[in-house]
């Protein structure tokens, strides 16, 4: 039997050299796509404040067919470089400059703060084991920590949302609210309650989930009197109460939301806080202080404290890092 012949140099394949990574070129913008219960954002690392984030650029980035797609853009920037940062945000190192999909500036976004924190962690700007992350926003400082998930899997983050206010006072509760709201798809005008969570909300309680399904939020609800700065509108159905493993009574809500400057979104963190606060106010002193709020994109937890402050907890996920050809966006 003939021994196998060793391969000659002529038949030995040479190793394929590694293809070098393409060099960054002018016109490319590095962004990250993330979401909190499917309230999705385009995130930009602009810690040195070099990016001219115009309303037009925000609109193009958020375009779901010709851009990256998102409910808004979150720019991470040093707080000292933000001229309109409120005084009580000046203690923070990093500022969440949030823009709605239409390019308008927003005060706050509860889901966005959690995603911002996850982004800062990814960038190496925050180590959760070293303590909370203090985030500057146009609604003031927000403090973020990690927390245990209530549903699904992590990572979950908890945000101190500040004080929740009823602008019309408790007297509005006796009338069912301080606004009248017409929603396309629903035949009856409903009362709405104004709630301030650092940004404006109008909460409308519905009796049945079927009403929630019938509502057409492709059209902005008609709120009267018309809010000066616009409003986010939450449609809410209370689902009762349950007792958690530690004995805490927890309320549950189902919610849909129309966000000003965006339209209907899969979730709204400040809206979840507003919804829980409104339902608790209508329920009175015996109503739970902890609420699970089910939105189309998942579930978040709202804790309403006796001092009027609220906490919002939920997931934050980063799904992609992208280099955007800005010239192609503007072509």
Secondary structure, DSSP 4 states (H G I P E B T S, - for coil): -PPPPPPPTTTSPPPPPPPPPPPP-TTEEEEEEEEETTEEEEEEE-TT------HHHHHHHH-TTTS---SEEEEEEEGGG-TT--GGGTT-SEEEEEEETTS-B-S--HHHHHHHHHHHHHTTS--GGG-PEEEEETTEEEEEEEE--SSS-S-EEEEEEEE-B-TT-THHHHTT-SEEEE-TT--S-EEEEEEESSSEEEEEE-S-HHHHHH--TTS--EEESPPTT--EEEEEEEEEEEE-TTS-EEEEEEEEEEETTTEEES--HHHHHHHHHHHHHHH-TTS-SEEEEEETTEEEEEEE-TTSEEEEEEE-EEEEEEEEEHHHHH-
